[in-house]
Amino acid sequence: MSLPICAQSSADHADVEVDHRLLLSFANRGLLASALVLLLTVLVCYPYAEWFSLEAQIFGHAAMILSAVLIKLTYLLRCIAQQALHLPVG
């Protein structure tokens, strides 16, 4: 019979802890990538829309929404990593 979660030692959790520096690096790269995708989709969908087919513009609008969601998620991950590393958040 296994012990309840509250009775397990911290050594048992060592294998599931997140390397917060790696998380911060991943979040920073994710923020940059999703911001670039957002910028590209805005360019495709608005100022240069006449250069692209309707299908490309529809895909661009969908990608715009997804990249905005990714920006928010990666920013949240970045804040979590900064807080865990005792760095200023925000």
C-alpha positions in Angstrom: 0.0 0.0 0.0 1.4 3.4 -0.9 1.7 6.3 1.4 -0.6 9.3 1.0 0.8 12.2 -1.0 1.3 14.3 2.2 3.3 11.5 3.8 5.8 11.1 1.0 9.2 12.7 1.4 10.5 15.4 -0.9 13.1 13.0 -2.3 10.2 11.1 -3.9 9.3 14.2 -5.8 12.8 15.0 -7.1 12.2 13.2 -10.3 9.1 15.2 -11.2 10.4 18.7 -10.3 10.8 21.1 -13.1 14.2 22.6 -13.9 13.0 26.2 -13.7 16.0 27.7 -15.6 15.1 25.3 -18.5 11.5 26.4 -18.2 12.5 30.1 -18.3 14.6 29.5 -21.4 11.8 27.6 -23.1 9.3 30.3 -22.2 11.5 33.1 -23.5 12.0 31.3 -26.8 8.3 30.5 -27.0 7.5 34.2 -26.4 9.8 35.2 -29.2 8.5 32.6 -31.7 4.8 33.3 -31.0 5.3 37.0 -31.2 7.0 36.6 -34.6 4.2 34.3 -35.8 1.6 36.9 -34.6 3.5 39.7 -36.5 3.6 37.6 -39.7 -0.1 36.7 -39.5 -1.0 40.3 -39.0 1.0 41.2 -42.1 -0.6 38.5 -44.1 -4.2 39.3 -43.0 -4.2 43.0 -43.1 -1.7 45.2 -45.0 -0.7 42.5 -47.6 -3.9 40.6 -47.8 -4.3 41.2 -51.5 -1.1 39.3 -52.1 -2.5 36.1 -50.5 -5.3 33.7 -51.4 -8.5 33.5 -49.4 -7.3 30.2 -48.0 -4.0 31.7 -46.8 -5.9 34.6 -45.2 -8.2 32.2 -43.4 -5.3 30.2 -42.2 -3.6 33.4 -41.2 -6.6 34.5 -39.0 -6.7 31.1 -37.3 -2.9 31.2 -36.7 -3.3 34.7 -35.4 -5.6 33.5 -32.7 -3.4 30.5 -31.8 -0.3 32.7 -31.6 -2.0 35.1 -29.3 -3.0 32.2 -27.1 0.6 30.9 -27.2 1.9 34.4 -26.2 -0.3 34.3 -23.1 0.7 30.7 -22.2 4.4 31.3 -22.6 4.2 34.5 -20.6 2.5 32.6 -17.8 5.2 29.9 -17.9 7.8 32.7 -17.8 6.2 34.2 -14.7 6.1 30.9 -13.0 9.8 30.2 -13.7 10.8 33.7 -12.6 8.9 33.3 -9.3 10.5 29.9 -8.7 13.9 31.3 -9.3 13.2 34.4 -7.1 13.6 36.8 -10.0 11.5 39.9 -10.4 8.2 38.9 -12.1 6.6 41.1 -14.7 
